[in-house]
């Protein structure tokens, strides 16, 4: 149970702090921008990796857990437990952000005032299409998960330096993907905010299919490379 609790807490803070950077810290002039928010995602995961890595592996992402399942590094039972814990944690984290939006109606959440708070939900951005977002989610997750599998490999990995590479990888994919669909590469990260914003459910399937497909291909690719 300890590792499931770690995944729940980790995913909660990933959503609260990383998505919170867009919701709470963007400011009235949107000072952070995609670069700042992307860096926040990477820094939060880097911190969590060193905090929780020795307890649960710090997946905090169903796509990462799925890749571990495909790679034979995780049992089906643990996979189900991890995913449930991650979804619960993401919902709690998004719940805290939602509570903030209800406490300060005049605060410039994400650079906007009023009742239209998106909680950094993963939805298609202006000009983006569903096929474009699906391809982006697939490729960015492929890269992100491949990095995780490589740097954490028991024989070919980089031990204590793995967290740095993983954090940098998440920051990079967010910087690239935010202009398309706010960048998911993590179904739990998409699920939590969507619970409090029904408008996000229309694009939610992209944030599940794309990351899971990318994680699957990354796991198979790493198996081939490792041989």
C-alpha positions as CSV (number, residue, x, y, z in Angstrom):
1,X,0.0,0.0,0.0
2,X,2.9,2.3,0.7
3,X,3.9,2.6,-3.0
4,X,0.3,3.3,-4.0
5,X,0.1,6.0,-1.4
6,X,3.3,7.5,-2.8
7,X,1.9,7.5,-6.3
8,X,-1.3,9.2,-5.1
9,X,0.7,11.9,-3.3
10,X,3.1,12.4,-6.1
11,X,0.4,12.8,-8.8
12,X,-1.5,15.2,-6.5
13,X,1.6,17.5,-6.3
14,X,2.3,17.1,-10.0
15,X,-1.1,18.5,-10.8
16,X,-1.3,21.0,-8.0
17,X,2.2,22.5,-8.6
18,X,2.7,22.0,-12.3
19,X,-0.8,22.7,-13.5
20,X,-0.9,25.3,-10.7
21,X,1.9,27.2,-12.4
22,X,-0.5,27.9,-15.2
23,X,-3.5,28.5,-13.1
24,X,-2.1,30.5,-10.2
25,X,1.3,31.8,-11.2
26,X,0.8,32.9,-14.8
27,X,-0.4,36.3,-13.6
28,X,-2.5,38.9,-15.3
29,X,0.0,39.4,-18.1
30,X,0.7,35.6,-18.6
31,X,4.3,36.2,-17.6
32,X,5.3,32.5,-17.4
33,X,4.2,31.5,-20.8
34,X,4.7,28.0,-22.3
35,X,8.4,28.0,-21.4
36,X,7.8,28.8,-17.7
37,X,5.0,26.3,-17.3
38,X,7.0,23.6,-19.1
39,X,10.0,24.2,-16.8
40,X,7.6,24.0,-13.8
41,X,6.4,20.6,-14.9
42,X,10.0,19.4,-15.3
43,X,11.1,20.8,-11.9
44,X,8.2,19.3,-10.0
45,X,8.8,15.8,-11.5
46,X,12.6,16.1,-10.8
47,X,11.9,16.8,-7.1
48,X,9.3,14.0,-6.9
49,X,11.7,11.5,-8.6
50,X,14.2,12.0,-5.9
51,X,11.6,12.0,-3.1
52,X,9.5,9.0,-4.2
53,X,11.7,7.2,-6.6
54,X,12.9,4.6,-4.1
55,X,9.4,4.0,-2.8
56,X,7.3,3.6,-5.9
57,X,9.5,4.4,-8.8
58,X,7.6,7.8,-9.0
59,X,5.6,6.9,-12.2
60,X,2.9,9.5,-11.3
61,X,1.6,8.7,-14.9
62,X,-0.5,5.8,-16.2
63,X,1.5,5.9,-19.5
64,X,4.7,5.3,-17.6
65,X,3.1,2.5,-15.6
66,X,1.8,1.0,-18.8
67,X,5.3,1.0,-20.3
68,X,6.6,-0.8,-17.2
69,X,3.9,-3.4,-17.5
70,X,4.7,-4.0,-21.2
71,X,8.4,-4.2,-20.3
72,X,7.8,-6.8,-17.7
73,X,8.9,-4.6,-14.8
74,X,5.4,-4.5,-13.2
75,X,2.6,-6.9,-12.5
76,X,-0.9,-6.5,-13.7
77,X,-2.1,-6.1,-10.0
78,X,0.4,-3.3,-9.4
79,X,-0.4,-1.6,-12.6
80,X,-4.1,-1.4,-11.7
81,X,-3.2,-0.2,-8.2
82,X,-0.9,2.5,-9.6
83,X,-3.4,3.8,-12.1
84,X,-6.2,4.1,-9.5
85,X,-3.8,5.9,-7.1
86,X,-2.7,8.2,-9.8
87,X,-6.2,9.1,-10.9
88,X,-7.2,9.8,-7.3
89,X,-4.1,11.9,-6.6
90,X,-4.7,13.9,-9.8
91,X,-8.3,14.6,-8.8
92,X,-7.3,15.8,-5.4
93,X,-4.6,18.1,-6.8
94,X,-7.1,19.5,-9.3
95,X,-9.6,19.8,-6.5
96,X,-7.3,22.1,-4.6
97,X,-6.8,24.3,-7.7
98,X,-10.6,24.4,-8.2
99,X,-10.9,25.5,-4.6
100,X,-8.5,28.3,-5.2
101,X,-10.6,29.5,-8.2
102,X,-13.7,29.7,-6.0
103,X,-11.9,31.6,-3.2
104,X,-10.7,34.5,-5.4
105,X,-13.1,35.5,-8.2
106,X,-11.2,38.7,-8.9
107,X,-7.8,37.0,-9.0
108,X,-6.2,36.7,-12.5
109,X,-6.1,32.9,-12.7
110,X,-4.1,32.0,-15.7
111,X,-4.2,35.6,-16.8
112,X,-8.0,35.7,-16.7
113,X,-10.6,36.9,-14.3
114,X,-14.2,35.9,-14.1
115,X,-15.8,32.5,-14.0
116,X,-14.1,30.8,-16.9
117,X,-11.3,28.9,-15.2
118,X,-9.8,26.1,-17.2
119,X,-7.5,24.6,-14.6
120,X,-4.9,24.0,-17.3
121,X,-7.1,21.3,-18.8
122,X,-5.9,19.5,-21.9
123,X,-8.0,20.8,-24.7
124,X,-7.2,21.6,-28.3
125,X,-5.7,25.1,-28.6
126,X,-6.7,27.6,-31.3
127,X,-5.8,26.2,-34.7
128,X,-4.9,22.8,-33.5
129,X,-6.8,19.7,-34.9
130,X,-7.5,16.3,-33.2
131,X,-5.1,14.4,-35.6
132,X,-2.4,17.0,-34.9
133,X,-2.8,16.7,-31.1
134,X,-3.0,12.9,-31.3
135,X,0.3,12.7,-33.2
136,X,1.9,15.2,-30.8
137,X,0.8,13.2,-27.8
138,X,2.1,10.0,-29.3
139,X,5.5,11.3,-30.3
140,X,6.1,13.3,-27.2
141,X,5.1,10.4,-24.9
142,X,7.3,8.1,-27.0
143,X,10.3,10.3,-26.4
144,X,9.5,10.9,-22.7
145,X,8.9,7.3,-21.8
146,X,11.9,6.1,-23.8
147,X,14.1,8.5,-21.8
148,X,12.6,7.0,-18.6
149,X,13.2,3.4,-19.6
150,X,16.7,4.2,-20.7
151,X,18.0,6.2,-17.7
152,X,16.3,3.8,-15.2
153,X,17.5,0.6,-16.8
154,X,19.1,-1.7,-14.2
155,X,22.1,-2.5,-16.4
156,X,22.3,0.5,-18.8
157,X,20.8,3.3,-16.7
158,X,22.4,6.2,-14.9
159,X,21.4,5.6,-11.3
160,X,21.2,8.8,-9.2
161,X,21.3,11.0,-12.3
162,X,18.1,9.5,-13.7
163,X,15.8,12.0,-12.1
164,X,17.6,14.9,-13.8
165,X,17.1,13.5,-17.2
166,X,13.5,12.6,-16.5
167,X,12.7,16.1,-15.2
168,X,14.3,17.7,-18.2
169,X,12.5,15.4,-20.6
170,X,9.1,16.3,-19.1
171,X,9.9,20.0,-19.3
172,X,11.0,19.7,-22.9
173,X,7.9,17.9,-24.1
174,X,5.7,20.4,-22.3
175,X,7.4,23.4,-23.9
176,X,6.8,21.8,-27.3
177,X,3.3,20.4,-26.6
178,X,1.6,23.2,-24.6
179,X,0.8,25.3,-27.8
180,X,-1.0,22.3,-29.3
181,X,-3.2,20.9,-26.4
182,X,-1.6,22.1,-23.2
183,X,0.5,18.9,-23.4
184,X,-0.6,15.8,-21.5
185,X,1.7,12.8,-22.0
186,X,-0.1,11.7,-18.9
187,X,-3.7,10.5,-18.7
188,X,-4.0,11.2,-15.0
189,X,-2.8,14.8,-15.4
190,X,-5.6,15.2,-17.9
191,X,-8.2,13.4,-15.9
192,X,-7.9,15.4,-12.7
193,X,-8.6,18.9,-14.1
194,X,-11.3,17.4,-16.4
195,X,-13.3,16.3,-13.4
196,X,-13.9,19.9,-12.5
197,X,-14.3,21.2,-16.1
198,X,-16.8,19.2,-18.2
199,X,-15.7,21.1,-21.4
200,X,-12.4,19.1,-21.3
201,X,-14.0,15.6,-21.8
202,X,-14.5,16.1,-25.5
203,X,-10.7,15.9,-26.1
204,X,-9.9,13.6,-23.2
205,X,-9.7,10.5,-25.5
206,X,-6.7,12.1,-27.2
207,X,-4.9,12.4,-23.9
208,X,-5.5,8.6,-23.3
209,X,-4.9,7.1,-26.7
210,X,-1.9,9.2,-27.7
211,X,0.1,8.7,-24.5
212,X,-0.7,5.0,-24.1
213,X,0.2,4.3,-27.8
214,X,3.4,6.3,-27.4
215,X,4.3,4.4,-24.2
216,X,3.7,1.1,-25.9
217,X,6.0,1.9,-28.8
218,X,8.6,3.2,-26.4
219,X,8.6,0.0,-24.4
220,X,8.9,-2.1,-27.5
221,X,11.6,0.1,-28.9
222,X,13.6,0.0,-25.7
223,X,13.3,-3.8,-25.6
224,X,14.8,-3.9,-29.1
225,X,17.5,-1.5,-28.3
226,X,18.5,-3.2,-25.1
227,X,19.1,-6.5,-26.8
